[in-house]
């Protein structure tokens, strides 16, 4: 499956929350993301990602190992994604290090997630703040088959339009790059 996703910078977080609350009840969660790569950075240079994410929220804590293939749409950055639940994240961290992977970057994302159906698809809208960088972002995503990415992205764009955003608001800025740049400065 491909995660068809668009991300925008948000200038009015309270207004966006108000509009999203009309669609679904928000769920506050903190993501602790650790990205791995080879010492030679072959995953990143090949536009691939290997991430271990731990999510903490009112319902407890859960972890996921995710591998993302190179993007299939440059304008959105959408990528095929393979994910599985992890029962013992410390063991997976040890396995990845034992296999020769190194941590390329780790950071937290403070999220408010909204799940709803729109345009015949299940959507996830996530309002994101990353303490390491300035600003608030909104990600809207849906899963699609390989041959449906364009139509899935059209549906995601329509949701963003309904929420008050225009095509010019879309950004492909990566949190990993922004956090790394901030830490270098």
C-alpha positions in Angstrom: 0.0 0.0 0.0 1.1 3.6 -0.6 0.6 6.3 1.9 -0.9 9.1 -0.2 -0.2 12.1 2.0 0.0 15.9 1.7 1.4 18.2 4.4 0.7 21.9 4.9 2.1 24.6 7.3 -0.6 25.8 9.6 -0.9 29.5 10.5 -4.1 29.2 12.6 -3.9 25.9 14.6 -7.0 26.8 16.7 -9.1 27.3 13.6 -7.9 24.0 12.1 -8.7 22.2 15.3 -12.1 23.7 15.3 -12.7 22.5 11.7 -11.3 19.0 12.4 -13.4 18.6 15.5 -16.4 18.9 13.2 -15.2 15.7 11.5 -14.0 13.6 14.4 -12.9 13.6 18.0 -9.1 14.3 18.2 -6.7 12.0 19.9 -3.6 13.5 21.5 -0.4 11.4 21.1 3.3 11.8 21.3 5.4 10.0 18.7 9.0 9.1 19.5 10.6 8.5 16.1 14.1 6.9 15.6 15.3 6.7 12.1 18.0 4.2 11.1 20.4 4.1 8.2 23.6 2.3 7.2 26.9 4.0 8.2 27.2 4.9 4.5 23.7 6.4 4.5 22.5 4.2 1.7 18.9 4.2 2.8 18.6 8.0 2.8 20.5 8.4 -0.4 18.1 6.0 -2.0 15.1 7.9 -0.7 14.2 5.1 1.7 13.4 5.2 5.4 13.6 2.7 8.3 11.9 4.0 11.4 11.0 2.7 14.8 8.1 4.7 16.3 6.7 4.6 19.8 3.3 6.2 20.2 2.2 7.3 23.7 -1.4 8.4 24.3 -4.4 8.0 26.6 -4.8 4.4 25.5 -1.2 3.4 26.4 1.9 2.9 24.4 2.5 1.0 21.1 5.4 0.7 18.8 5.8 0.2 15.0 8.7 -0.7 12.7 8.2 1.0 9.3 10.1 0.7 6.0 9.3 3.3 3.3 10.3 2.7 -0.3 11.4 5.6 -2.6 8.6 8.1 -3.3 6.2 7.4 -6.2 5.1 11.1 -6.4 7.6 13.9 -6.2 5.0 16.6 -5.6 3.7 15.0 -2.5 6.5 12.7 -1.4 4.1 9.8 -1.1 5.8 6.4 -0.6 5.0 2.7 -0.5 5.0 1.8 3.2 5.4 -1.4 5.1 4.7 -1.4 8.8 4.3 -3.9 11.6 3.6 -3.6 15.3 6.5 -4.2 17.6 5.9 -5.7 21.1 9.4 -5.0 22.5 10.9 -1.9 21.0 14.2 -2.1 22.9 14.8 -5.6 21.3 14.2 -4.1 17.9 16.6 -1.2 18.5 19.2 -3.8 19.6 18.5 -6.0 16.5 18.9 -3.0 14.1 22.1 -1.9 15.7 23.3 -5.5 15.7 22.6 -5.7 11.9 24.9 -2.7 11.4 22.3 0.1 11.2 23.0 3.4 13.0 20.6 6.0 14.3 20.5 8.8 11.8 18.1 11.0 13.8 15.6 10.7 16.7 13.0 13.2 17.8 9.5 13.7 19.1 6.3 14.8 17.4 3.4 16.1 19.4 0.3 15.1 17.4 -3.5 15.3 17.5 -5.0 12.7 15.2 -8.4 12.7 13.6 -9.8 9.7 11.7 -12.8 10.1 9.5 -14.2 9.0 6.1 -14.3 11.5 3.2 -14.7 11.0 -0.5 -15.2 7.3 0.0 -11.8 6.9 1.7 -10.6 6.5 5.3 -8.6 9.6 6.1 -6.2 10.4 8.9 -5.5 14.1 9.6 -2.7 14.8 12.0 -1.9 18.2 13.5 1.8 18.1 14.3 4.2 20.1 16.4 7.9 19.1 16.5 9.6 20.7 19.5 12.9 20.9 17.6 11.5 23.1 14.8 9.2 26.1 14.7 5.6 25.8 13.4 2.6 23.6 13.2 1.8 21.3 10.4 -1.2 19.3 9.2 -0.7 16.0 7.4 -3.7 14.4 5.7 -3.3 10.9 4.4 -5.1 7.9 3.1 -3.8 4.5 1.9 -4.1 3.6 -1.7 -3.2 0.9 -4.2 -0.3 1.5 -6.6 -2.6 2.4 -9.5 -4.8 4.8 -7.4 -2.2 7.2 -6.0 -3.3 10.1 -8.2 -7.0 9.8 -7.3 -6.1 9.3 -3.6 -4.0 12.5 -3.7 -6.9 14.3 -5.4 -9.2 13.2 -2.5 -6.6 14.3 0.1 -6.3 17.7 -1.7 -10.1 18.0 -1.5 -10.1 17.4 2.2 -7.3 20.1 2.6 -9.4 22.5 0.5 -12.5 21.8 2.7 -10.2 22.6 5.7 -9.3 26.0 4.2 -6.0 25.2 2.5 -4.8 25.9 -1.1 -2.4 24.0 -3.3 0.2 26.6 -2.6 0.1 25.7 1.1 1.5 22.2 0.5 5.0 21.6 1.6 7.3 18.6 1.0 9.6 19.7 3.8 10.7 16.7 5.8 10.7 16.7 9.6 14.0 14.7 9.6 15.7 17.4 7.4 14.3 20.3 9.4 15.3 18.8 12.8 18.8 17.9 11.5 19.3 21.5 10.1 18.0 23.0 13.4 20.4 20.9 15.5 23.4 21.8 13.2 22.7 25.5 13.7 
